[in-house]
Amino acid sequence: MSAPRDYYLILHVQPDAPAAIIHASYRTLVQRAHSSGKTPVDVALLDEAYAVLGDAARRAVYDARRSDRSDASVTDAADEPDVGLAGAKTCLFCGTPHGLKRTPQYDDECGRCGSPLCPAERHRLEYSGQRVIQRVPKERGIAISVTWPQSVAMRGTMRDVSLNGMLFTTDVHLQLHQIVRIDCTELRALARVAHVEPAGGNGVRWNAGVEFLTLRFRQVRGTFVAAEA
């Protein structure tokens, strides 16, 4: 009897990975599977794993069963070894394994596309049960990439930013949960699109709000958002 499949290993994430990391890793692995000509069976295995880990209720049941067999062998789940303590073992943008045998640190970048690897921290200040972390209004140009490689980045205008995310305006209609890379003079980040709405009545420009998944400030001190906010 074969060992039960380890869906975390299949999706190249750790068991404590947040939902956004699981979604991003699944998306990247499926794109890489299609581009490399992998068989439908390979893609179906990714779909099977995500159908469980991407659903909160099914994931809870799976985690309970998985803990009961924690000493079981998981040799049939993936063709790459577990190589680190990070939530994802591959770059969330281009899908390249980072090969780190430790948690990604602040300065770690993907050796292929240069995207930051260090997960963005969730900065919250709780007061009477409400999140009060403040966004800083800031208007400046940003470059937006939606795939790798991308010869010319799309342009956008930042409206506000916090340590958790950003609001910007762009001519491109981005999709919910899409993973994008954002570059500007202050930071580089990988982010998940959390909401999109028309910027005005003509439907030509769009406001997009994103949640940072990985984040690196080009200068820790002196930026418009302090690291200790």
C-alpha positions in Angstrom: 0.0 0.0 0.0 1.5 3.3 -1.1 2.1 6.1 1.4 -0.6 8.9 1.4 0.2 11.9 -0.7 1.7 14.9 1.0 -0.2 17.8 -0.6 2.2 20.4 1.0 5.1 18.7 -0.6 3.3 18.6 -3.9 2.7 22.4 -3.8 6.2 23.1 -2.5 4.9 24.9 0.7 5.2 24.3 4.4 2.3 23.0 6.5 1.9 26.4 8.2 1.9 28.4 4.9 -0.9 31.0 4.7 -3.7 30.6 2.1 -2.1 33.3 -0.1 1.2 31.5 -0.3 -0.6 28.2 -1.2 -2.5 29.9 -4.0 0.6 31.6 -5.4 2.7 28.5 -5.3 -0.1 26.5 -7.0 -0.5 29.1 -9.7 3.3 29.2 -10.4 3.6 25.4 -10.5 0.7 25.0 -12.9 2.1 27.6 -15.2 5.5 26.0 -15.1 4.0 22.5 -15.8 2.2 23.8 -18.9 5.2 25.6 -20.2 7.5 22.6 -19.7 5.2 20.2 -21.4 4.4 18.1 -18.4 1.6 15.5 -18.7 -2.0 16.1 -17.7 -1.4 13.7 -14.8 1.2 16.1 -13.3 -1.2 19.0 -13.6 -4.0 16.9 -12.2 -1.9 16.1 -9.1 -1.4 19.9 -8.5 -5.2 20.4 -8.9 -5.9 17.6 -6.4 -3.5 19.1 -3.8 -4.9 22.6 -4.3 -8.5 21.4 -4.1 -7.8 20.3 -0.5 -5.3 22.9 0.7 -7.2 25.7 -1.0 -10.4 25.0 0.9 -10.2 25.9 4.6 -12.5 23.1 5.8 -11.0 20.3 3.7 -7.5 21.5 4.8 -8.4 21.3 8.5 -9.6 17.7 8.0 -6.5 16.8 6.0 -4.2 18.4 8.6 -5.8 16.3 11.4 -5.3 13.1 9.5 -1.8 14.1 8.5 -0.8 14.7 12.1 -1.9 11.2 12.9 0.5 9.7 10.3 3.4 12.1 10.9 5.9 9.3 10.9 4.7 7.9 7.5 6.8 8.0 4.4 5.9 10.6 1.7 8.0 9.5 -1.2 5.5 9.8 -4.0 4.5 13.5 -3.6 7.0 15.4 -5.6 10.2 15.2 -7.5 12.1 17.9 -5.5 13.3 17.6 -1.9 12.1 19.8 1.0 14.9 22.4 1.1 13.9 25.0 3.6 11.8 26.5 6.3 10.1 29.2 4.1 6.5 29.1 3.2 7.4 28.4 -0.4 10.4 26.6 -1.8 10.2 28.3 -5.2 10.0 31.9 -6.3 6.4 32.8 -6.3 6.8 34.8 -9.5 8.9 32.8 -11.9 8.7 29.3 -10.2 12.5 28.8 -9.9 13.5 26.8 -6.8 15.5 29.1 -4.5 17.6 26.2 -3.1 18.0 27.8 0.4 18.4 25.5 3.3 17.1 28.2 5.7 14.3 30.7 5.9 14.7 33.4 3.3 16.2 36.5 4.8 15.5 40.2 4.0 18.1 40.5 1.3 17.5 37.2 -0.5 16.3 37.5 -4.1 15.5 35.0 -6.8 18.6 34.2 -8.8 16.5 34.1 -12.0 14.1 37.0 -11.9 15.4 39.1 -9.0 12.1 39.0 -7.1 12.3 39.2 -3.3 12.0 35.9 -1.4 11.5 37.0 2.1 7.8 36.8 3.1 6.2 40.2 3.9 5.3 40.5 7.6 1.8 41.3 8.6 1.9 44.5 10.6 -1.1 45.1 12.7 -1.8 47.4 15.6 -4.9 46.3 17.4 -7.1 48.8 19.2 -10.6 47.8 20.4 -10.5 44.8 18.1 -9.9 46.9 14.9 -7.0 47.0 12.6 -5.6 50.5 12.6 -2.4 50.2 10.6 -2.4 53.3 8.4 -1.8 53.6 4.7 0.4 56.5 3.7 -1.0 58.6 0.7 1.8 58.7 -1.9 1.6 59.3 -5.6 4.4 58.1 -7.8 5.0 55.9 -10.8 5.4 52.1 -10.5 6.3 49.3 -12.8 3.9 46.2 -12.9 4.9 42.8 -14.2 2.4 39.9 -14.5 4.7 37.2 -15.9 8.3 36.2 -16.4 10.0 37.0 -18.6 8.2 40.3 -19.5 10.1 42.5 -21.9 8.3 45.7 -21.0 6.7 46.3 -17.6 3.3 47.9 -17.5 2.9 51.3 -15.9 0.8 52.4 -12.9 0.5 55.2 -10.4 0.7 54.4 -6.6 -2.0 56.0 -4.6 -1.2 54.9 -1.1 1.0 52.2 0.6 1.5 50.5 3.9 3.6 47.6 5.1 0.7 45.3 4.2 -0.1 46.4 0.7 -0.7 49.1 -1.9 -3.4 50.8 -3.9 -2.5 51.9 -7.4 -4.1 52.9 -10.7 -3.3 51.3 -14.0 -4.6 50.9 -17.6 -4.5 47.1 -17.2 -7.5 45.2 -15.8 -5.9 42.8 -13.4 -7.6 39.7 -12.1 -8.5 38.9 -8.5 -5.9 36.8 -6.8 -3.4 37.4 -9.7 0.2 37.5 -8.5 2.1 40.6 -9.7 5.5 42.1 -9.2 5.7 45.8 -8.3 8.8 47.9 -8.7 9.4 51.5 -7.8 12.1 53.7 -6.4 11.4 52.6 -2.8 10.6 48.9 -3.0 10.2 45.7 -4.9 7.4 43.3 -3.9 5.3 40.3 -5.0 1.7 40.9 -4.3 -1.7 39.3 -4.6 -4.5 41.4 -6.2 -7.2 41.7 -3.5 -9.7 43.9 -5.3 -10.1 45.7 -8.6 -12.6 48.5 -9.5 -13.0 51.1 -12.3 -11.2 54.3 -11.7 -14.0 56.6 -13.0 -16.9 55.9 -15.2 -15.2 55.2 -18.6 -13.7 51.8 -17.6 -10.4 52.7 -19.2 -8.3 52.8 -16.0 -8.6 50.6 -12.9 -7.9 50.9 -9.2 -6.2 47.8 -7.8 -5.5 47.0 -4.2 -2.8 44.4 -3.5 -1.6 42.5 -0.5 2.2 42.1 -0.3 3.4 38.5 -0.2 7.1 39.2 -0.3 8.6 42.7 0.2 12.0 44.4 0.1 12.6 48.1 0.6 15.5 49.4 -1.3 16.4 51.5 1.7 15.3 50.3 5.2 15.8 53.8 6.7 14.4 57.0 5.3 11.6 55.5 3.2 8.1 56.8 3.4 7.1 53.7 5.4 9.3 53.0 8.4 10.1 49.3 9.1 9.0 49.7 12.7 5.6 51.2 11.9 
